[in-house]
Amino acid sequence: MRKYLGTALVLAVLIGAGAAIFHNGPFAQQAKQSHNKPATAEAKQSGGAVFTPDGKMKLPTGYREWVFLGSPLTPNALNGGKATFPEFHNVYVERRNFDAYQKTGDFPEGTVLVKELVLLEKPAFPDGSQQAPSGRGYFDGKFNCMDVSVKDTKKYAKTNGWGYYTFGHHPEPCEATAEEKSVAECAGCHIANVAKTDMTYIQFYPVLQEKGTGAKAK
């Protein structure tokens, strides 16, 4: 009996010593350091706007994993051959900000809206359309960079709480950073037309028109 008790005590001591070594050893220290390590700029960029020290916005990344709001199109053929945005406007917003909008009807502070521009695919007719097996219509072509807006009611108080940035209207690669656009270039149009709907053209995005709609509600 004493033999078994002695063996049990030895095992208990060894297990306790092992646990102490693991808790205070290099593996534990490495885990603690990883847990307490500050988020890098690259990690932060997966959510929210990221800015350089001189105030320029960095090109957003990971936005194609966000909620897709819609894809309006204003083709050249319907706008005298010179549409301001002749591309598809693929618009994305982060899930948490979309969910907040569904509850309140307003986007929270820090919301980023990405408007990725996509050219028409190989126009075959004067109106920019082409023929496909499904019929004649407009189809996505190549990416043409993007415009981005961010909500910060203090920083952009003069433009009704939103700032607007352009990373180029040309084939990729896009500019790595962008300065805030002037009121005349971007914000002015939003102020004149959609100031009462959080500076957003919600009439073009059915998922924003009613609370409780969209992917999460289905």
C-alpha positions as CSV (number, residue, x, y, z in Angstrom):
1,M,0.0,0.0,0.0
2,R,2.8,2.4,1.0
3,K,4.5,1.5,-2.3
4,Y,1.5,2.7,-4.3
5,L,1.1,5.9,-2.2
6,G,4.8,6.7,-2.7
7,T,4.4,6.2,-6.5
8,A,1.3,8.5,-6.5
9,L,3.1,11.2,-4.6
10,V,6.0,11.1,-7.0
11,L,3.7,11.4,-10.0
12,A,1.9,14.3,-8.4
13,V,5.1,16.1,-7.8
14,L,6.3,15.5,-11.4
15,I,2.9,16.7,-12.8
16,G,3.0,19.8,-10.7
17,A,6.6,20.6,-11.7
18,G,5.8,20.1,-15.3
19,A,2.8,22.5,-15.1
20,A,4.9,25.1,-13.4
21,I,7.6,24.9,-16.1
22,F,4.9,25.2,-18.9
23,H,3.2,28.1,-17.2
24,N,6.4,30.1,-16.7
25,G,8.5,28.7,-19.6
26,P,9.2,30.1,-23.1
27,F,6.1,28.7,-24.6
28,A,3.9,30.5,-22.1
29,Q,5.8,33.7,-22.4
30,Q,5.5,33.5,-26.2
31,A,1.7,33.0,-25.9
32,K,1.4,36.0,-23.6
33,Q,3.4,38.2,-25.9
34,S,1.3,37.2,-28.9
35,H,-1.9,37.9,-26.9
36,N,-0.7,41.3,-25.7
37,K,1.0,42.3,-28.9
38,P,-0.6,45.5,-30.3
39,A,-2.5,45.2,-33.6
40,T,-0.4,46.2,-36.6
41,A,-1.6,48.7,-39.1
42,E,-2.1,45.8,-41.6
43,A,-4.4,44.1,-39.1
44,K,-6.3,47.3,-38.3
45,Q,-6.9,47.8,-42.0
46,S,-9.2,44.8,-42.1
47,G,-11.7,47.0,-40.2
48,G,-12.1,50.8,-40.4
49,A,-10.0,53.4,-42.2
50,V,-6.2,53.6,-41.8
51,F,-4.3,56.8,-42.2
52,T,-0.7,57.8,-42.7
53,P,1.0,60.2,-40.3
54,D,0.4,63.0,-42.8
55,G,-3.3,62.4,-42.9
56,K,-3.7,60.4,-46.1
57,M,-6.0,57.4,-46.2
58,K,-4.5,54.0,-47.0
59,L,-6.0,51.8,-49.7
60,P,-8.6,49.6,-48.0
61,T,-8.1,45.8,-48.1
62,G,-10.3,42.9,-47.4
63,Y,-13.5,44.8,-48.3
64,R,-14.7,42.1,-50.7
65,E,-15.5,40.0,-47.6
66,W,-17.7,42.8,-46.3
67,V,-21.5,43.1,-46.9
68,F,-22.2,43.9,-50.6
69,L,-24.8,46.7,-50.8
70,G,-25.4,46.9,-54.5
71,S,-24.0,47.8,-57.9
72,P,-25.6,50.9,-59.6
73,L,-24.6,51.7,-63.2
74,T,-24.7,55.0,-65.1
75,P,-23.3,54.1,-68.6
76,N,-21.9,56.7,-71.0
77,A,-24.6,56.0,-73.6
78,L,-27.3,57.2,-71.2
79,N,-25.4,60.3,-70.2
80,G,-24.4,62.1,-73.4
81,G,-21.3,59.9,-73.7
82,K,-19.7,61.4,-70.6
83,A,-21.0,59.8,-67.5
84,T,-19.3,60.9,-64.3
85,F,-19.1,57.3,-63.3
86,P,-19.5,55.1,-66.4
87,E,-18.6,52.0,-64.4
88,F,-20.5,49.6,-62.1
89,H,-20.3,50.9,-58.5
90,N,-19.7,47.8,-56.4
91,V,-20.4,49.1,-52.9
92,Y,-19.3,47.4,-49.6
93,V,-19.6,48.1,-45.9
94,E,-18.4,46.1,-42.9
95,R,-20.8,43.7,-41.3
96,R,-20.9,45.4,-37.9
97,N,-21.7,48.8,-39.4
98,F,-24.3,47.2,-41.7
99,D,-26.0,45.6,-38.7
100,A,-25.9,48.9,-36.8
101,Y,-27.6,50.6,-39.7
102,Q,-30.3,48.0,-39.8
103,K,-31.1,48.8,-36.2
104,T,-30.9,52.6,-36.2
105,G,-31.1,53.9,-39.8
106,D,-27.7,55.6,-39.3
107,F,-24.2,54.4,-39.8
108,P,-22.0,54.5,-36.7
109,E,-18.8,56.6,-36.3
110,G,-15.9,55.1,-38.3
111,T,-18.1,53.5,-40.9
112,V,-16.2,53.0,-44.2
113,L,-18.0,52.6,-47.5
114,V,-16.0,51.3,-50.4
115,K,-17.2,52.0,-53.9
116,E,-15.2,49.7,-56.2
117,L,-15.5,50.7,-59.8
118,V,-15.8,48.1,-62.6
119,L,-15.7,48.9,-66.3
120,L,-18.2,47.4,-68.7
121,E,-17.1,44.2,-70.4
122,K,-16.1,44.7,-74.1
123,P,-19.0,46.9,-75.4
124,A,-20.3,45.6,-78.7
125,F,-23.0,48.2,-79.4
126,P,-23.0,52.0,-79.3
127,D,-24.9,52.0,-76.0
128,G,-22.0,50.1,-74.3
129,S,-24.0,46.8,-74.1
130,Q,-23.0,43.4,-75.5
131,Q,-24.7,40.2,-76.5
132,A,-24.6,37.2,-74.1
133,P,-26.3,33.8,-73.9
134,S,-28.7,35.3,-71.4
135,G,-29.5,38.3,-73.7
136,R,-28.2,41.7,-74.5
137,G,-27.1,43.8,-71.5
138,Y,-24.3,45.2,-69.4
139,F,-21.7,43.0,-67.8
140,D,-18.7,43.4,-65.5
141,G,-15.3,43.9,-67.0
142,K,-12.1,45.0,-65.4
143,F,-11.6,46.8,-62.1
144,N,-11.1,50.5,-62.3
145,C,-9.9,51.3,-58.8
146,M,-12.2,52.9,-56.2
147,D,-13.7,55.8,-54.2
148,V,-14.0,55.5,-50.4
149,S,-16.0,57.4,-47.8
150,V,-15.6,57.4,-44.0
151,K,-17.9,58.7,-41.3
152,D,-16.4,60.9,-38.6
153,T,-18.7,63.7,-37.5
154,K,-15.9,65.7,-35.8
155,K,-13.2,65.4,-38.4
156,Y,-15.6,66.0,-41.3
157,A,-18.0,68.4,-39.6
158,K,-17.8,70.8,-42.6
159,T,-19.0,68.1,-45.0
160,N,-21.9,66.7,-42.9
161,G,-19.9,64.1,-41.1
162,W,-18.3,62.2,-44.0
163,G,-15.0,62.4,-45.8
164,Y,-14.4,61.3,-49.4
165,Y,-11.3,59.8,-51.0
166,T,-10.4,58.6,-54.5
167,F,-7.7,56.0,-55.2
168,G,-7.9,56.6,-58.9
169,H,-10.4,56.0,-61.8
170,H,-8.1,53.8,-63.9
171,P,-7.1,50.1,-64.2
172,E,-5.3,48.6,-61.2
173,P,-3.0,49.0,-59.4
174,C,-4.7,51.8,-57.5
175,E,-2.9,54.5,-55.6
176,A,-1.6,53.4,-52.2
177,T,-2.9,56.5,-50.4
178,A,-5.3,59.3,-51.1
179,E,-6.0,62.8,-49.8
180,E,-9.5,64.0,-48.9
181,K,-11.4,65.3,-51.9
182,S,-12.8,68.8,-52.0
183,V,-16.5,69.6,-51.4
184,A,-16.9,70.3,-55.1
185,E,-15.5,67.0,-56.1
186,C,-17.5,64.7,-53.9
187,A,-19.2,65.8,-50.7
188,G,-21.2,68.6,-52.4
189,C,-23.3,66.1,-54.4
190,H,-24.1,64.1,-51.3
191,I,-25.0,67.2,-49.3
192,A,-27.3,68.4,-52.0
193,N,-29.1,65.1,-52.6
194,V,-28.9,62.8,-49.6
195,A,-28.0,64.9,-46.6
196,K,-31.1,63.5,-44.8
197,T,-30.2,59.8,-45.3
198,D,-26.7,59.9,-43.7
199,M,-25.1,61.1,-46.9
200,T,-25.9,57.8,-48.6
201,Y,-28.0,57.1,-51.7
202,I,-30.1,54.4,-49.9
203,Q,-32.7,54.5,-52.7
204,F,-30.2,52.6,-54.9
205,Y,-29.5,49.9,-52.2
206,P,-32.6,47.8,-51.3
207,V,-30.8,46.1,-48.4
208,L,-30.7,49.6,-46.7
209,Q,-34.2,50.6,-47.3
210,E,-35.9,48.5,-44.7
211,K,-34.8,47.3,-41.2
212,G,-34.2,43.6,-40.7
213,T,-33.5,42.8,-44.4
214,G,-30.4,41.5,-46.0
215,A,-28.3,38.4,-45.7
216,K,-28.5,38.1,-41.9
217,A,-32.2,38.2,-41.8
218,K,-32.6,35.4,-44.3
